[in-house]
Amino acid sequence: MVPAPGRGPAASPGRKIPGRGGGSRVRLREATTAPAASEETITPTGPAPVTIRPAVLDDGPALALLDHRTWSWTVSPVSRWPADAEFFTDPAETRDVTVAEADGQVVGYVRVRPAMRLDSAAHVQEVAGLAVAPEAQGRGVGRRLLDAARSVAVERGARRLTLRVLSTNVRARALYAAAGYQVEGVLKEHFLLDGRYVDDVLMALDLT
Ligand SMILES: CC(C)(COP(=O)(O)OP(=O)(O)OC[C@H]1O[C@@H](n2cnc3c(N)ncnc32)[C@H](O)[C@@H]1OP(=O)(O)O)[C@@H](O)C(=O)NCCC(=O)NCCS
């Protein structure tokens, strides 16, 4: 994804990819950002319920740490930001961020914002940051955050939800494809990352 203004890896094409989780079941309590306040069970899992909710300013430090922990050149074209970086440079930015919380801890987030500051593109929102803590990955949290992102875009009247992902980010690409995003273009060798040329893949979800 394209880096968000003033931000690094979180808002860019993803991060590192630990193994899938497994085991018991996890209940997801979906909160205010997603339209239907419901509780559901998915597998595979982890021990704690996960709540999906809008971000608040106080989430900033945990979100910066999440960016820091999930960064790698495999998933991000932007250098690693420090763990104590400012996540929100303006309080108004919180409106674009939805977080996943488990046991009172932020374990994931997604950022949705207008794709362009143009009236003629007001119908297009973009996913400009997605991350799930390594210990919470492979349990459906990323998918739930993408569902929340879709809800946010629909509530804003969008017809399209776009994103950019590095070709090397196999896990994120699989997640997006499973969520219905389609590849609309590839910017060949768009980045030189860790000595290797990497494609930037443009994907979009039709909301009509
Ligand atoms: C990409 C990321 C957000 C996925 O979050 P997650 O919570 O692990 O994803 P989920 O558990 O919801 O998995 C949903 C789908 O992702 C894909 N997926 C998940 N783990 C995978 C793996 N190990 N290998 C391949 N695909 C995988 C599958 O399509 C999966 O669907 P399934 O469960 O029906 O098989 C997470 O790995 C992450 O934070 N990565 C680092 C940051 C990053 O890459 N962000 C994206 C930037 S573009």
PDBQT file of the ligand as one rigid body, heavy atoms in Angstrom, charges set to zero:
ROOT
HETATM    1  C1  LIG A 301      -1.023  -9.712   6.008  1.00  0.00    +0.000 C 
HETATM    2  C2  LIG A 301      -1.561  -9.803   7.435  1.00  0.00    +0.000 C 
HETATM    3  C3  LIG A 301      -2.233  -8.497   7.797  1.00  0.00    +0.000 C 
HETATM    4  C4  LIG A 301      -2.556 -10.951   7.486  1.00  0.00    +0.000 C 
HETATM    5  O1  LIG A 301      -3.158 -10.921   8.768  1.00  0.00    +0.000 OA
HETATM    6  P1  LIG A 301      -3.648 -12.299   9.425  1.00  0.00    +0.000 P 
HETATM    7  O2  LIG A 301      -4.433 -11.936  10.626  1.00  0.00    +0.000 OA
HETATM    8  O3  LIG A 301      -2.506 -13.194   9.611  1.00  0.00    +0.000 OA
HETATM    9  O4  LIG A 301      -4.577 -12.862   8.268  1.00  0.00    +0.000 OA
HETATM   10  P2  LIG A 301      -5.779 -13.872   8.463  1.00  0.00    +0.000 P 
HETATM   11  O5  LIG A 301      -5.491 -14.812   9.570  1.00  0.00    +0.000 OA
HETATM   12  O6  LIG A 301      -7.029 -13.059   8.538  1.00  0.00    +0.000 OA
HETATM   13  O7  LIG A 301      -5.739 -14.684   7.121  1.00  0.00    +0.000 OA
HETATM   14  C5  LIG A 301      -6.665 -14.363   6.133  1.00  0.00    +0.000 C 
HETATM   15  C6  LIG A 301      -6.157 -14.916   4.809  1.00  0.00    +0.000 C 
HETATM   16  O8  LIG A 301      -4.822 -14.500   4.559  1.00  0.00    +0.000 OA
HETATM   17  C7  LIG A 301      -4.160 -15.516   3.856  1.00  0.00    +0.000 C 
HETATM   18  N1  LIG A 301      -3.120 -16.076   4.695  1.00  0.00    +0.000 N 
HETATM   19  C8  LIG A 301      -3.027 -15.980   6.028  1.00  0.00    +0.000 A 
HETATM   20  N2  LIG A 301      -1.918 -16.627   6.447  1.00  0.00    +0.000 NA
HETATM   21  C9  LIG A 301      -1.316 -17.103   5.345  1.00  0.00    +0.000 A 
HETATM   22  C10 LIG A 301      -0.125 -17.833   5.119  1.00  0.00    +0.000 A 
HETATM   23  N3  LIG A 301       0.683 -18.227   6.117  1.00  0.00    +0.000 N 
HETATM   24  N4  LIG A 301       0.209 -18.134   3.848  1.00  0.00    +0.000 NA
HETATM   25  C11 LIG A 301      -0.581 -17.744   2.821  1.00  0.00    +0.000 A 
HETATM   26  N5  LIG A 301      -1.727 -17.073   2.997  1.00  0.00    +0.000 NA
HETATM   27  C12 LIG A 301      -2.078 -16.743   4.229  1.00  0.00    +0.000 A 
HETATM   28  C13 LIG A 301      -5.177 -16.543   3.524  1.00  0.00    +0.000 C 
HETATM   29  O9  LIG A 301      -5.835 -16.166   2.341  1.00  0.00    +0.000 OA
HETATM   30  C14 LIG A 301      -6.108 -16.413   4.696  1.00  0.00    +0.000 C 
HETATM   31  O10 LIG A 301      -7.350 -16.937   4.452  1.00  0.00    +0.000 OA
HETATM   32  P3  LIG A 301      -7.685 -18.412   5.042  1.00  0.00    +0.000 P 
HETATM   33  O11 LIG A 301      -7.602 -18.299   6.524  1.00  0.00    +0.000 OA
HETATM   34  O12 LIG A 301      -9.058 -18.677   4.522  1.00  0.00    +0.000 OA
HETATM   35  O13 LIG A 301      -6.641 -19.334   4.491  1.00  0.00    +0.000 OA
HETATM   36  C15 LIG A 301      -0.434 -10.115   8.447  1.00  0.00    +0.000 C 
HETATM   37  O14 LIG A 301       0.245 -11.265   8.016  1.00  0.00    +0.000 OA
HETATM   38  C16 LIG A 301       0.544  -8.977   8.627  1.00  0.00    +0.000 C 
HETATM   39  O15 LIG A 301       0.362  -8.107   9.476  1.00  0.00    +0.000 OA
HETATM   40  N6  LIG A 301       1.607  -9.014   7.838  1.00  0.00    +0.000 N 
HETATM   41  C17 LIG A 301       2.595  -7.986   7.934  1.00  0.00    +0.000 C 
HETATM   42  C18 LIG A 301       2.052  -6.651   7.450  1.00  0.00    +0.000 C 
HETATM   43  C19 LIG A 301       1.556  -6.711   6.053  1.00  0.00    +0.000 C 
HETATM   44  O16 LIG A 301       2.038  -7.454   5.220  1.00  0.00    +0.000 OA
HETATM   45  N7  LIG A 301       0.529  -5.872   5.782  1.00  0.00    +0.000 N 
HETATM   46  C20 LIG A 301      -0.050  -5.777   4.474  1.00  0.00    +0.000 C 
HETATM   47  C21 LIG A 301       0.591  -4.663   3.715  1.00  0.00    +0.000 C 
HETATM   48  S1  LIG A 301       0.115  -4.596   2.004  1.00  0.00    +0.000 SA
ENDROOT
TORSDOF 0
